[in-house]
Amino acid sequence: MPTNNALNMSSPGLQVFSAGSIIGRTLEGTVNQIAVSNKDGDAGDPTVSFDTYRVLSTQPCFLATVGTTISDVTGNSTAYTVLFDTVVFDQGPNYTAGTGLFTAPVTGKYFFYSCLALQDIGAAHTLNYLTFATSATGAYIVRSGKLSTIVGADGLISVQGRITVNMSSGNTCKIAITVGGGTKIVDVYGDGKSSYFCGYLCL
């Protein structure tokens, strides 16, 4: 076995014994996460620090929108699970457009926000529920009353809500809309910008 002296060292700084030889190594950081200065320690102690801005490429975060109007889904108290068909981004991925479900990849606290543009609201539609339906802790509901009095000049009204919930790995969250009091003529308006669902792991 070689002795630990200058003849056995291949470079200045940090040294390790590997495969019968003593060779130089460096400490490496990760871009936008951990920075390392004086990586081989040759000029002094290596310094490890967090970058001012950190981009975590695997941190759960998503945004999905309704790209095309979904017609006649509620109005008669039907609870419709919204299928946000256009995925703008989804780090994971953890959101499934075909089911409208976000699935938590890890246990933690998750923030969710949704805004829905509704169309064809009539005077008889006096009930509205926007629901964050989770398999972890049940349903969280945003309630509003008669909507026809606040419909915009374009025939649309937006309902929105937000929630932070505890979720375990594998738990799901989806958005449902229920409009009642009238007939099943209410649409979820879709243009890629007006109806959307987003969320991220916050803790």
MIDRENZA-741118 format. One line per field, with one value per atom (N, C-alpha, C): residue number from 1; atom name; x, y, z. Coordinates in nm, 3 decimals. Layout:
N
lumgu <- NUM,...
tikol <- CA,...
x <- X,...
y <- Y,...
z <- Z,...
***
This chain:
203
lumgu <- 1,1,1,2,2,2,3,3,3,4,4,4,5,5,5,6,6,6,7,7,7,8,8,8,9,9,9,10,10,10,11,11,11,12,12,12,13,13,13,14,14,14,15,15,15,16,16,16,17,17,17,18,18,18,19,19,19,20,20,20,21,21,21,22,22,22,23,23,23,24,24,24,25,25,25,26,26,26,27,27,27,28,28,28,29,29,29,30,30,30,31,31,31,32,32,32,33,33,33,34,34,34,35,35,35,36,36,36,37,37,37,38,38,38,39,39,39,40,40,40,41,41,41,42,42,42,43,43,43,44,44,44,45,45,45,46,46,46,47,47,47,48,48,48,49,49,49,50,50,50,51,51,51,52,52,52,53,53,53,54,54,54,55,55,55,56,56,56,57,57,57,58,58,58,59,59,59,60,60,60,61,61,61,62,62,62,63,63,63,64,64,64,65,65,65,66,66,66,67,67,67,68,68,68,69,69,69,70,70,70,71,71,71,72,72,72,73,73,73,74,74,74,75,75,75,76,76,76,77,77,77,78,78,78,79,79,79,80,80,80,81,81,81,82,82,82,83,83,83,84,84,84,85,85,85,86,86,86,87,87,87,88,88,88,89,89,89,90,90,90,91,91,91,92,92,92,93,93,93,94,94,94,95,95,95,96,96,96,97,97,97,98,98,98,99,99,99,100,100,100,101,101,101,102,102,102,103,103,103,104,104,104,105,105,105,106,106,106,107,107,107,108,108,108,109,109,109,110,110,110,111,111,111,112,112,112,113,113,113,114,114,114,115,115,115,116,116,116,117,117,117,118,118,118,119,119,119,120,120,120,121,121,121,122,122,122,123,123,123,124,124,124,125,125,125,126,126,126,127,127,127,128,128,128,129,129,129,130,130,130,131,131,131,132,132,132,133,133,133,134,134,134,135,135,135,136,136,136,137,137,137,138,138,138,139,139,139,140,140,140,141,141,141,142,142,142,143,143,143,144,144,144,145,145,145,146,146,146,147,147,147,148,148,148,149,149,149,150,150,150,151,151,151,152,152,152,153,153,153,154,154,154,155,155,155,156,156,156,157,157,157,158,158,158,159,159,159,160,160,160,161,161,161,162,162,162,163,163,163,164,164,164,165,165,165,166,166,166,167,167,167,168,168,168,169,169,169,170,170,170,171,171,171,172,172,172,173,173,173,174,174,174,175,175,175,176,176,176,177,177,177,178,178,178,179,179,179,180,180,180,181,181,181,182,182,182,183,183,183,184,184,184,185,185,185,186,186,186,187,187,187,188,188,188,189,189,189,190,190,190,191,191,191,192,192,192,193,193,193,194,194,194,195,195,195,196,196,196,197,197,197,198,198,198,199,199,199,200,200,200,201,201,201,202,202,202,203,203,203
tikol <- N,CA,C,N,CA,C,N,CA,C,N,CA,C,N,CA,C,N,CA,C,N,CA,C,N,CA,C,N,CA,C,N,CA,C,N,CA,C,N,CA,C,N,CA,C,N,CA,C,N,CA,C,N,CA,C,N,CA,C,N,CA,C,N,CA,C,N,CA,C,N,CA,C,N,CA,C,N,CA,C,N,CA,C,N,CA,C,N,CA,C,N,CA,C,N,CA,C,N,CA,C,N,CA,C,N,CA,C,N,CA,C,N,CA,C,N,CA,C,N,CA,C,N,CA,C,N,CA,C,N,CA,C,N,CA,C,N,CA,C,N,CA,C,N,CA,C,N,CA,C,N,CA,C,N,CA,C,N,CA,C,N,CA,C,N,CA,C,N,CA,C,N,CA,C,N,CA,C,N,CA,C,N,CA,C,N,CA,C,N,CA,C,N,CA,C,N,CA,C,N,CA,C,N,CA,C,N,CA,C,N,CA,C,N,CA,C,N,CA,C,N,CA,C,N,CA,C,N,CA,C,N,CA,C,N,CA,C,N,CA,C,N,CA,C,N,CA,C,N,CA,C,N,CA,C,N,CA,C,N,CA,C,N,CA,C,N,CA,C,N,CA,C,N,CA,C,N,CA,C,N,CA,C,N,CA,C,N,CA,C,N,CA,C,N,CA,C,N,CA,C,N,CA,C,N,CA,C,N,CA,C,N,CA,C,N,CA,C,N,CA,C,N,CA,C,N,CA,C,N,CA,C,N,CA,C,N,CA,C,N,CA,C,N,CA,C,N,CA,C,N,CA,C,N,CA,C,N,CA,C,N,CA,C,N,CA,C,N,CA,C,N,CA,C,N,CA,C,N,CA,C,N,CA,C,N,CA,C,N,CA,C,N,CA,C,N,CA,C,N,CA,C,N,CA,C,N,CA,C,N,CA,C,N,CA,C,N,CA,C,N,CA,C,N,CA,C,N,CA,C,N,CA,C,N,CA,C,N,CA,C,N,CA,C,N,CA,C,N,CA,C,N,CA,C,N,CA,C,N,CA,C,N,CA,C,N,CA,C,N,CA,C,N,CA,C,N,CA,C,N,CA,C,N,CA,C,N,CA,C,N,CA,C,N,CA,C,N,CA,C,N,CA,C,N,CA,C,N,CA,C,N,CA,C,N,CA,C,N,CA,C,N,CA,C,N,CA,C,N,CA,C,N,CA,C,N,CA,C,N,CA,C,N,CA,C,N,CA,C,N,CA,C,N,CA,C,N,CA,C,N,CA,C,N,CA,C,N,CA,C,N,CA,C,N,CA,C,N,CA,C,N,CA,C,N,CA,C,N,CA,C,N,CA,C,N,CA,C,N,CA,C,N,CA,C,N,CA,C,N,CA,C,N,CA,C,N,CA,C,N,CA,C,N,CA,C,N,CA,C,N,CA,C,N,CA,C,N,CA,C,N,CA,C,N,CA,C,N,CA,C,N,CA,C,N,CA,C,N,CA,C,N,CA,C,N,CA,C,N,CA,C,N,CA,C,N,CA,C,N,CA,C,N,CA,C,N,CA,C,N,CA,C,N,CA,C,N,CA,C,N,CA,C,N,CA,C,N,CA,C
x <- 0.086,0.000,0.089,0.058,0.141,0.130,0.238,0.234,0.178,0.126,0.061,0.167,0.233,0.333,0.319,0.400,0.387,0.402,0.481,0.500,0.372,0.282,0.160,0.043,0.057,-0.055,-0.054,-0.171,-0.177,-0.204,-0.258,-0.289,-0.299,-0.285,-0.298,-0.444,-0.464,-0.599,-0.649,-0.780,-0.841,-0.790,-0.760,-0.707,-0.787,-0.805,-0.871,-0.792,-0.806,-0.744,-0.847,-0.816,-0.912,-0.838,-0.880,-0.822,-0.670,-0.616,-0.474,-0.394,-0.459,-0.386,-0.450,-0.371,-0.422,-0.443,-0.566,-0.600,-0.671,-0.672,-0.738,-0.888,-0.964,-1.108,-1.151,-1.270,-1.328,-1.470,-1.513,-1.652,-1.732,-1.841,-1.921,-2.058,-2.104,-2.237,-2.339,-2.460,-2.568,-2.618,-2.625,-2.665,-2.800,-2.808,-2.929,-2.973,-2.884,-2.919,-2.809,-2.693,-2.581,-2.457,-2.390,-2.267,-2.146,-2.038,-1.914,-1.800,-1.728,-1.609,-1.484,-1.369,-1.244,-1.270,-1.319,-1.373,-1.273,-1.143,-1.046,-0.978,-1.010,-0.952,-0.806,-0.749,-0.606,-0.568,-0.655,-0.622,-0.676,-0.737,-0.797,-0.920,-1.002,-1.121,-1.223,-1.283,-1.395,-1.511,-1.584,-1.700,-1.826,-1.925,-2.051,-2.161,-2.240,-2.347,-2.465,-2.583,-2.701,-2.701,-2.735,-2.750,-2.867,-2.863,-2.971,-3.104,-3.099,-3.218,-3.196,-3.294,-3.284,-3.399,-3.366,-3.465,-3.460,-3.568,-3.574,-3.654,-3.583,-3.646,-3.745,-3.740,-3.834,-3.940,-3.940,-4.042,-4.180,-4.279,-4.412,-4.474,-4.509,-4.568,-4.635,-4.761,-4.831,-4.930,-4.965,-5.072,-5.140,-5.272,-5.350,-5.472,-5.512,-5.624,-5.727,-5.845,-5.947,-5.928,-5.889,-5.860,-5.981,-6.082,-6.203,-6.324,-6.424,-6.543,-6.608,-6.642,-6.708,-6.855,-6.942,-7.081,-7.175,-7.273,-7.388,-7.347,-7.260,-7.209,-7.279,-7.344,-7.412,-7.521,-7.586,-7.699,-7.818,-7.821,-7.928,-7.876,-7.771,-7.703,-7.612,-7.581,-7.479,-7.342,-7.266,-7.128,-7.037,-6.979,-6.894,-6.748,-6.670,-6.526,-6.463,-6.398,-6.345,-6.219,-6.218,-6.101,-6.024,-5.921,-5.835,-5.744,-5.779,-5.720,-5.587,-5.550,-5.426,-5.327,-5.220,-5.118,-5.012,-5.006,-4.908,-4.770,-4.761,-4.639,-4.677,-4.591,-4.618,-4.488,-4.424,-4.299,-4.331,-4.290,-4.320,-4.314,-4.417,-4.544,-4.639,-4.734,-4.824,-4.972,-4.999,-5.137,-5.174,-5.296,-5.342,-5.462,-5.445,-5.551,-5.675,-5.658,-5.771,-5.866,-5.816,-5.899,-5.921,-5.839,-5.847,-5.783,-5.708,-5.650,-5.504,-5.473,-5.334,-5.304,-5.193,-5.154,-5.025,-5.028,-4.911,-4.800,-4.681,-4.571,-4.503,-4.512,-4.450,-4.546,-4.524,-4.605,-4.565,-4.663,-4.634,-4.760,-4.740,-4.850,-4.853,-4.971,-4.985,-5.084,-5.047,-5.134,-5.200,-5.333,-5.407,-5.490,-5.504,-5.587,-5.661,-5.787,-5.861,-5.953,-5.966,-6.059,-6.135,-6.268,-6.351,-6.439,-6.438,-6.529,-6.651,-6.770,-6.894,-6.976,-7.045,-7.123,-7.264,-7.360,-7.502,-7.565,-7.528,-7.592,-7.727,-7.835,-7.969,-8.019,-8.130,-8.188,-8.224,-8.253,-8.292,-8.173,-8.053,-7.934,-7.893,-7.941,-7.922,-7.822,-7.763,-7.670,-7.540,-7.427,-7.298,-7.197,-7.134,-7.026,-6.903,-6.790,-6.661,-6.592,-6.560,-6.511,-6.369,-6.284,-6.153,-6.172,-6.180,-6.208,-6.077,-6.038,-5.914,-5.943,-5.858,-5.869,-5.806,-5.735,-5.664,-5.755,-5.819,-5.895,-6.036,-6.087,-6.224,-6.235,-6.357,-6.388,-6.391,-6.335,-6.339,-6.419,-6.519,-6.618,-6.619,-6.621,-6.643,-6.786,-6.870,-7.011,-7.040,-7.130,-7.180,-7.327,-7.399,-7.543,-7.581,-7.685,-7.738,-7.634,-7.603,-7.493,-7.539,-7.664,-7.709,-7.699,-7.703,-7.699,-7.559,-7.457,-7.320,-7.250,-7.327,-7.269,-7.217,-7.098,-7.037,-7.103,-7.063,-7.119,-7.088,-6.983,-6.948,-7.023,-7.115,-7.193,-7.123,-7.010,-6.930,-6.926,-6.906,-6.880,-6.769,-6.679,-6.569,-6.591,-6.571,-6.571,-6.433,-6.384,-6.247,-6.231,-6.125,-6.095,-5.953,-5.907,-5.771,-5.771,-5.678,-5.670,-5.529,-5.484,-5.360,-5.397,-5.356,-5.397,-5.278,-5.291,-5.195,-5.227,-5.125,-5.144,-5.031,-5.065,-4.966,-4.935,-4.822,-4.786,-4.897,-4.943,-5.049,-5.188,-5.204,-5.332,-5.360,-5.486,-5.523,-5.608,-5.612,-5.697,-5.755,-5.884,-5.948,-6.043,-6.088,-6.180,-6.316,-6.422,-6.557,-6.639,-6.732,-6.821,-6.966,-7.045,-7.187,-7.269,-7.355,-7.450,-7.589,-7.677,-7.809,-7.920,-8.043,-8.161,-8.227,-8.157,-8.212,-8.188,-8.170,-8.148,-7.999,-7.966,-7.826,-7.778,-7.754,-7.712,-7.583,-7.528,-7.412,-7.284,-7.201,-7.074,-6.957,-6.847,-6.717,-6.646,-6.630,-6.574,-6.425,-6.382,-6.242,-6.182,-6.076,-5.997,-5.849,-5.815,-5.676,-5.627,-5.713,-5.670,-5.772,-5.898,-6.003,-6.037,-6.016,-6.046,-5.918,-5.874,-5.746,-5.737,-5.641,-5.615,-5.465,-5.413,-5.269,-5.240,-5.116,-5.077,-4.930,-4.884,-4.744,-4.724,-4.615,-4.574,-4.510,-4.566,-4.510,-4.428,-4.454,-4.377,-4.364
y <- -0.119,0.000,0.124,0.222,0.341,0.420,0.490,0.577,0.712,0.783,0.912,1.022,1.041,1.146,1.212,1.311,1.391,1.308,1.198,1.116,1.044,1.021,0.947,1.038,1.167,1.259,1.312,1.302,1.340,1.487,1.556,1.698,1.761,1.894,1.960,1.960,1.982,1.994,1.864,1.841,1.723,1.596,1.495,1.369,1.252,1.149,1.027,0.907,0.795,0.671,0.593,0.566,0.497,0.406,0.279,0.182,0.175,0.178,0.164,0.290,0.402,0.528,0.640,0.740,0.861,0.964,1.011,1.103,1.226,1.333,1.456,1.453,1.513,1.524,1.668,1.702,1.835,1.819,1.918,1.924,1.999,1.939,2.000,2.042,2.159,2.206,2.175,2.222,2.206,2.345,2.372,2.504,2.544,2.667,2.725,2.659,2.574,2.511,2.533,2.472,2.484,2.526,2.629,2.677,2.636,2.598,2.561,2.642,2.712,2.784,2.713,2.733,2.665,2.514,2.457,2.322,2.214,2.234,2.131,2.157,2.272,2.303,2.341,2.359,2.386,2.520,2.619,2.754,2.781,2.681,2.699,2.609,2.638,2.554,2.579,2.474,2.493,2.562,2.644,2.715,2.670,2.625,2.579,2.679,2.722,2.819,2.792,2.838,2.831,2.952,2.929,3.040,3.128,3.256,3.348,3.301,3.253,3.201,3.053,2.973,2.829,2.781,2.707,2.647,2.496,2.442,2.300,2.233,2.167,2.116,2.004,1.939,1.831,1.873,1.999,2.046,2.041,1.971,1.963,2.101,2.132,2.261,2.245,2.291,2.270,2.382,2.397,2.485,2.419,2.402,2.345,2.433,2.444,2.532,2.456,2.517,2.465,2.534,2.458,2.516,2.532,2.446,2.449,2.443,2.526,2.533,2.395,2.363,2.236,2.268,2.223,2.268,2.183,2.251,2.188,2.083,2.122,2.024,2.032,2.145,2.161,2.266,2.297,2.390,2.332,2.198,2.125,2.053,2.110,2.056,1.938,1.915,1.815,1.866,1.781,1.815,1.765,1.857,1.821,1.837,1.728,1.733,1.796,1.909,1.983,1.916,1.893,1.837,1.951,1.994,2.101,2.035,2.051,1.970,2.019,2.143,2.200,2.218,2.139,2.147,2.249,2.360,2.465,2.423,2.374,2.312,2.219,2.122,2.023,1.955,2.004,1.946,1.817,1.707,1.580,1.466,1.451,1.524,1.460,1.540,1.492,1.520,1.601,1.630,1.549,1.490,1.410,1.479,1.524,1.599,1.515,1.384,1.298,1.275,1.293,1.272,1.399,1.503,1.625,1.612,1.505,1.477,1.520,1.589,1.609,1.504,1.432,1.329,1.371,1.378,1.421,1.317,1.356,1.260,1.233,1.331,1.319,1.377,1.340,1.392,1.537,1.622,1.762,1.846,1.977,2.073,2.131,2.126,2.169,2.286,2.382,2.496,2.475,2.498,2.487,2.613,2.651,2.765,2.729,2.771,2.750,2.868,2.901,3.002,2.942,2.950,2.896,3.007,3.020,3.110,3.030,3.072,3.000,3.079,3.007,3.065,3.008,3.087,3.048,3.036,3.129,3.138,3.207,3.144,3.201,3.250,3.319,3.374,3.266,3.146,3.038,2.974,3.002,2.941,3.018,2.970,3.042,2.975,2.865,2.789,2.765,2.781,2.755,2.705,2.593,2.538,2.515,2.573,2.537,2.450,2.328,2.230,2.186,2.191,2.128,1.991,1.888,1.753,1.677,1.649,1.578,1.441,1.345,1.213,1.211,1.318,1.323,1.368,1.483,1.543,1.582,1.529,1.556,1.677,1.732,1.840,1.976,2.075,2.214,2.293,2.369,2.426,2.578,2.643,2.787,2.806,2.870,2.886,3.030,3.044,3.176,3.162,3.270,3.267,3.289,3.369,3.390,3.460,3.397,3.444,3.534,3.525,3.597,3.747,3.796,3.941,3.999,3.912,3.964,3.910,3.858,3.813,3.933,3.919,4.030,4.055,4.165,4.202,4.099,4.019,3.915,3.784,3.785,3.665,3.566,3.604,3.515,3.564,3.471,3.503,3.412,3.463,3.383,3.352,3.226,3.184,3.129,3.153,3.114,3.079,3.007,2.970,2.920,2.911,2.864,2.789,2.697,2.617,2.562,2.547,2.476,2.355,2.235,2.113,2.020,1.938,1.831,1.715,1.663,1.548,1.449,1.321,1.215,1.174,1.109,1.061,0.973,1.003,0.926,0.986,1.084,1.153,1.237,1.265,1.339,1.461,1.553,1.671,1.700,1.734,1.771,1.886,1.949,2.062,2.019,2.048,2.021,2.149,2.165,2.280,2.231,2.291,2.257,2.385,2.395,2.505,2.443,2.501,2.444,2.546,2.495,2.579,2.589,2.546,2.559,2.433,2.449,2.335,2.319,2.205,2.170,2.233,2.365,2.438,2.517,2.509,2.591,2.530,2.615,2.572,2.618,2.543,2.591,2.649,2.779,2.849,2.820,2.792,2.762,2.841,2.913,2.982,2.972,2.884,2.867,2.967,3.065,3.170,3.196,3.162,3.205,3.103,2.974,2.869,2.788,2.779,2.714,2.658,2.568,2.497,2.491,2.533,2.531,2.495,2.457,2.423,2.390,2.377,2.344,2.296,2.224,2.181,2.300,2.341,2.458,2.423,2.311,2.269,2.117
z <- 0.000,0.000,0.000,-0.084,-0.088,0.040,0.074,0.191,0.153,0.252,0.228,0.226,0.114,0.101,-0.035,-0.059,-0.181,-0.307,-0.300,-0.419,-0.462,-0.365,-0.395,-0.430,-0.410,-0.431,-0.573,-0.638,-0.779,-0.799,-0.697,-0.712,-0.574,-0.564,-0.434,-0.387,-0.259,-0.206,-0.146,-0.152,-0.092,-0.159,-0.077,-0.128,-0.071,-0.155,-0.110,-0.161,-0.090,-0.134,-0.213,-0.341,-0.427,-0.523,-0.528,-0.621,-0.612,-0.492,-0.471,-0.488,-0.512,-0.533,-0.451,-0.423,-0.360,-0.470,-0.483,-0.591,-0.536,-0.614,-0.573,-0.600,-0.511,-0.527,-0.504,-0.549,-0.523,-0.470,-0.393,-0.348,-0.454,-0.500,-0.604,-0.549,-0.590,-0.552,-0.662,-0.642,-0.740,-0.779,-0.908,-0.957,-0.900,-0.851,-0.793,-0.662,-0.604,-0.476,-0.372,-0.394,-0.301,-0.377,-0.328,-0.391,-0.306,-0.373,-0.304,-0.361,-0.276,-0.320,-0.267,-0.337,-0.304,-0.296,-0.404,-0.404,-0.364,-0.396,-0.360,-0.226,-0.164,-0.033,-0.036,-0.154,-0.165,-0.104,-0.118,-0.070,0.070,0.132,0.264,0.276,0.373,0.393,0.282,0.228,0.134,0.206,0.133,0.190,0.117,0.194,0.139,0.176,0.078,0.105,0.013,0.056,-0.030,-0.122,-0.249,-0.341,-0.299,-0.332,-0.297,-0.357,-0.480,-0.546,-0.572,-0.529,-0.549,-0.636,-0.739,-0.827,-0.806,-0.749,-0.722,-0.834,-0.923,-1.045,-1.020,-0.904,-0.874,-0.773,-0.730,-0.637,-0.703,-0.643,-0.705,-0.726,-0.849,-0.885,-1.021,-1.034,-1.160,-1.188,-1.314,-1.360,-1.478,-1.469,-1.578,-1.602,-1.728,-1.764,-1.847,-1.860,-1.951,-2.085,-2.185,-2.315,-2.404,-2.385,-2.466,-2.374,-2.399,-2.314,-2.299,-2.173,-2.140,-2.117,-2.205,-2.208,-2.123,-2.063,-1.998,-1.895,-1.802,-1.704,-1.569,-1.540,-1.412,-1.427,-1.315,-1.317,-1.244,-1.236,-1.168,-1.044,-0.982,-0.863,-0.892,-1.019,-1.054,-1.011,-0.942,-0.906,-1.019,-1.092,-1.205,-1.168,-1.184,-1.165,-1.289,-1.271,-1.384,-1.439,-1.568,-1.635,-1.701,-1.635,-1.689,-1.792,-1.918,-2.023,-2.076,-2.046,-2.097,-1.984,-1.984,-1.880,-1.923,-1.851,-1.882,-1.835,-1.711,-1.660,-1.547,-1.522,-1.418,-1.379,-1.274,-1.227,-1.151,-1.204,-1.141,-1.243,-1.330,-1.327,-1.227,-1.174,-1.071,-1.101,-1.204,-1.242,-1.366,-1.366,-1.479,-1.543,-1.667,-1.735,-1.758,-1.780,-1.810,-1.694,-1.572,-1.453,-1.372,-1.397,-1.317,-1.181,-1.159,-1.027,-1.017,-0.907,-0.866,-0.760,-0.776,-0.681,-0.611,-0.478,-0.401,-0.411,-0.456,-0.466,-0.332,-0.240,-0.108,-0.004,0.121,0.230,0.261,0.282,0.315,0.312,0.320,0.312,0.170,0.107,-0.032,-0.041,-0.122,-0.151,-0.287,-0.293,-0.419,-0.441,-0.567,-0.605,-0.733,-0.742,-0.865,-0.893,-1.020,-1.068,-1.186,-1.180,-1.287,-1.344,-1.475,-1.545,-1.586,-1.539,-1.570,-1.670,-1.755,-1.864,-1.862,-1.910,-1.917,-1.779,-1.691,-1.560,-1.577,-1.527,-1.536,-1.402,-1.402,-1.279,-1.178,-1.226,-1.136,-1.065,-1.112,-1.052,-0.927,-0.814,-0.688,-0.596,-0.639,-0.555,-0.631,-0.562,-0.627,-0.524,-0.554,-0.471,-0.558,-0.517,-0.574,-0.469,-0.504,-0.406,-0.436,-0.332,-0.336,-0.271,-0.350,-0.299,-0.284,-0.160,-0.134,-0.074,-0.108,-0.048,0.089,0.125,0.253,0.367,0.350,0.460,0.420,0.309,0.269,0.179,0.171,0.078,0.148,0.082,0.129,0.025,0.073,-0.017,-0.008,-0.124,-0.135,-0.184,-0.101,-0.133,-0.177,-0.272,-0.308,-0.346,-0.339,-0.362,-0.506,-0.526,-0.661,-0.748,-0.860,-0.945,-1.059,-1.097,-1.217,-1.203,-1.081,-1.058,-1.077,-1.082,-1.096,-1.220,-1.314,-1.441,-1.518,-1.573,-1.646,-1.780,-1.842,-1.972,-2.080,-2.058,-2.155,-2.130,-2.031,-2.002,-1.911,-1.854,-1.770,-1.626,-1.535,-1.395,-1.347,-1.265,-1.213,-1.066,-1.030,-0.890,-0.860,-0.739,-0.709,-0.562,-0.532,-0.395,-0.383,-0.258,-0.230,-0.097,-0.082,0.039,0.055,0.180,0.211,0.296,0.254,0.321,0.345,0.450,0.473,0.380,0.314,0.226,0.247,0.242,0.243,0.100,0.081,-0.052,-0.107,-0.228,-0.291,-0.275,-0.184,-0.170,-0.294,-0.322,-0.441,-0.408,-0.503,-0.493,-0.632,-0.636,-0.762,-0.737,-0.843,-0.835,-0.892,-0.816,-0.864,-0.855,-0.949,-0.948,-0.946,-0.860,-0.849,-0.856,-0.954,-0.963,-0.956,-0.873,-0.855,-0.863,-0.865,-0.868,-1.003,-1.106,-1.242,-1.322,-1.451,-1.539,-1.571,-1.628,-1.654,-1.785,-1.778,-1.898,-1.875,-1.755,-1.719,-1.774,-1.837,-1.897,-1.810,-1.819,-1.770,-1.892,-1.892,-2.008,-2.020,-2.142,-2.166,-2.280,-2.249,-2.352,-2.321,-2.225,-2.185,-2.082,-2.045,-1.953,-1.840,-1.861,-1.768,-1.660,-1.685,-1.588,-1.566,-1.440,-1.416,-1.275,-1.257,-1.131,-1.117,-1.001,-0.979,-0.834,-0.809,-0.673,-0.663,-0.537,-0.515,-0.372,-0.351,-0.218,-0.148,-0.032,0.035,0.159,0.222,0.339,0.341
***
